[in-house]
Amino acid sequence: MNAALRNRLLAIAASAVLASGTAYVASQQPSAEVVLAMELGSHFESSGRHIGTPYVDHLGKGQPLTVCNGITGPGVEAGRYYTREDCHRMELPRYREAEKQAKNRLRYWDTYNAWVRASFIDMVFNLGPGALDGTTIQRLANAGDLAGACAQMPRWVYGTVSGQRTRLPGLEARRDATRELCAEWGKDGHFSAGLLVP
């Protein structure tokens, strides 16, 4: 994982720890893992480059009209300008849905730390609802083999380019980052240990 992303994730974690001591309605705030997953998405989808006018994603299935950090489908209108606030309003419900999908499919979800949860949320957001269904990742995680499940993440790096199944460098970097979060962050001896524990 590159240093810039690592530092942003740690800053988010520090903010979440500080915010946990303040009074606010928790149900209105996204979980720490959703906020972390949104940062992953922002980093790997566009790093803010696609705030504004939608573009055609030539690597996406069906080459969808895309805006913000990977948002496609209903609500994305050609020619409309999307602000950062518009993007946040569109992205947050989709990340919350990804969190719900992952939680419903992974038996030991409640035992995972926020880093592990964020890695799974990012995968579901990126790959779509039901992405974990029937996968080796799901089977291993539900058998209690989280390390084995994390090790499977780098397998999900293919897209279609000119009709051919192709490894995509952007997905390779993204999956390496989620594998690292899943397998190492929050564990004893790691620099992130003690931050955002369940």
Buried (B, 14 or more C-beta within 10 A) or exposed (E): BEEEBBEBBBEBBEEBEEEEEEEEEEEEEBBBBBBBBBBBBBBBBBEEEBBBEBBEBEEBEEEBBBBBBBBBEEEBEEEEEBEEEBBEEBBBEBBBBBBEBBBEBBEBBEEBBBBBBBBBBBBBBBBEBEBBEEBEBBBBBBEEBBEBBBBBBBEBBEBBEEEEEBEBEEBBBBBBBBBBBBBBBBEEEBEBEEBBEE
